[in-house]
Amino acid sequence: MLIKEHFGDPGALTRQFPYMKATFPWKGDDFIITPQVLANPDNGYHGVERLAMAHHQAGAWQLAGEYWLIAAGWRRNRMDASDERHVAALQFVLRHVEYNRALAEWKKKKRSRSAMPYPEQFGLSDGMSPHDT
């Protein structure tokens, strides 16, 4: 009601944003999180990976793991399987999925600090990104 009062027909407002249109590719083989990651659909998974890393750093490990998994699926659908760098980057992202799942499980079960999973256990090291592989 407020939208109609201030902006007229809701369609007038939503037409201003491409991602609100019915033709916007929200669904398909590549699950799309936000309109920002669509800026470059060939490497939009980089935006999802940055989002995953931000959630990881904030301690939202379960959510980070989900974002890493989405990025892995997107990366897999876009990559050249014969390019070793792409394969290594995909493996790196999948290691992050497992690491964040382990951290989420550790947090959920309220285990001791000594039982905390470390990046090295998953073939990761601090400061690495998928672009380093």
C-alpha positions as CSV (number, residue, x, y, z in Angstrom):
1,M,0.0,0.0,0.0
2,L,2.8,2.4,0.9
3,I,4.7,1.6,-2.3
4,K,1.6,2.3,-4.4
5,E,0.9,5.6,-2.4
6,H,4.5,6.9,-2.9
7,F,5.5,5.3,-6.2
8,G,2.3,4.5,-8.0
9,D,2.0,1.0,-9.4
10,P,4.6,-1.4,-7.9
11,G,5.7,-2.3,-11.4
12,A,6.9,1.3,-11.9
13,L,9.3,0.9,-9.1
14,T,10.4,-2.6,-9.8
15,R,11.1,-1.9,-13.5
16,Q,13.9,0.4,-12.3
17,F,15.9,-2.6,-11.1
18,P,16.9,-5.3,-13.7
19,Y,17.0,-8.0,-11.0
20,M,13.3,-7.4,-10.2
21,K,12.2,-8.2,-13.8
22,A,10.7,-11.6,-14.5
23,T,13.3,-12.1,-17.3
24,F,16.2,-11.8,-14.8
25,P,18.1,-15.1,-14.7
26,W,17.8,-15.9,-11.0
27,K,17.4,-19.6,-11.7
28,G,19.2,-22.1,-13.8
29,D,22.3,-24.2,-13.8
30,D,24.2,-21.4,-12.1
31,F,22.5,-20.4,-8.8
32,I,22.8,-16.6,-8.5
33,I,23.0,-15.0,-5.1
34,T,22.9,-11.3,-5.7
35,P,22.7,-8.9,-8.7
36,Q,26.2,-7.8,-8.0
37,V,27.8,-11.1,-8.8
38,L,26.2,-10.9,-12.2
39,A,28.3,-8.0,-13.3
40,N,30.6,-10.5,-15.0
41,P,28.9,-13.9,-15.2
42,D,32.1,-15.6,-16.4
43,N,33.7,-15.1,-13.0
44,G,30.9,-14.0,-10.8
45,Y,31.8,-16.9,-8.4
46,H,34.6,-14.7,-7.2
47,G,32.0,-12.4,-5.6
48,V,30.4,-15.4,-3.9
49,E,33.9,-16.6,-2.7
50,R,34.5,-13.1,-1.2
51,L,31.2,-13.3,0.5
52,A,32.1,-16.8,1.8
53,M,35.4,-15.5,3.2
54,A,33.7,-12.5,4.9
55,H,31.3,-14.9,6.6
56,H,34.2,-17.2,7.5
57,Q,36.1,-14.3,9.1
58,A,33.0,-13.3,11.0
59,G,32.7,-16.8,12.5
60,A,29.5,-17.6,10.6
61,W,31.0,-20.9,9.5
62,Q,27.9,-22.8,8.5
63,L,26.8,-19.9,6.2
64,A,30.3,-19.6,4.9
65,G,30.4,-23.3,4.0
66,E,27.1,-22.9,2.1
67,Y,28.5,-19.9,0.1
68,W,31.7,-21.9,-0.6
69,L,29.5,-24.7,-1.9
70,I,27.5,-22.4,-4.2
71,A,30.8,-20.9,-5.5
72,A,32.2,-24.4,-6.1
73,G,29.1,-25.4,-8.2
74,W,29.2,-22.2,-10.1
75,R,32.9,-22.5,-10.7
76,R,32.5,-26.1,-11.9
77,N,29.9,-25.1,-14.4
78,R,32.0,-22.3,-15.8
79,M,35.5,-23.8,-15.7
80,D,37.6,-25.4,-18.4
81,A,38.1,-28.9,-17.0
82,S,41.3,-29.3,-19.0
83,D,42.9,-26.2,-17.3
84,E,44.8,-27.4,-14.2
85,R,44.5,-24.0,-12.6
86,H,40.7,-24.2,-12.7
87,V,40.8,-27.7,-11.3
88,A,43.1,-26.6,-8.5
89,A,40.9,-23.6,-7.7
90,L,37.8,-25.9,-7.5
91,Q,39.6,-28.2,-5.2
92,F,40.7,-25.3,-3.0
93,V,37.1,-24.0,-2.8
94,L,35.9,-27.5,-1.9
95,R,38.5,-27.7,0.9
96,H,37.0,-24.5,2.3
97,V,33.5,-26.1,2.2
98,E,34.9,-29.0,4.4
99,Y,36.8,-26.7,6.7
100,N,33.9,-24.5,7.4
101,R,31.6,-27.5,7.9
102,A,34.1,-28.8,10.4
103,L,34.3,-25.5,12.2
104,A,30.5,-25.2,12.3
105,E,30.3,-28.7,13.8
106,W,33.0,-27.9,16.3
107,K,31.1,-24.8,17.4
108,K,27.7,-26.6,17.5
109,K,29.1,-29.4,19.8
110,K,30.9,-26.8,22.0
111,R,34.1,-28.7,21.9
112,S,37.3,-27.6,23.6
113,R,39.7,-25.2,21.9
114,S,42.2,-28.0,21.5
115,A,39.7,-29.8,19.3
116,M,39.2,-26.9,16.9
117,P,39.9,-27.7,13.3
118,Y,42.8,-25.9,11.7
119,P,43.2,-24.9,8.0
120,E,46.3,-27.1,7.6
121,Q,44.2,-30.2,8.3
122,F,42.2,-29.3,5.1
123,G,45.2,-28.4,2.9
124,L,44.6,-24.7,3.4
125,S,46.8,-22.0,4.9
126,D,46.0,-18.5,6.2
127,G,45.8,-15.8,3.6
128,M,45.3,-18.1,0.6
129,S,42.6,-17.5,-2.0
130,P,41.4,-19.5,-4.9
131,H,43.3,-17.2,-7.2
132,D,46.6,-18.3,-5.5
133,T,46.2,-21.9,-6.8
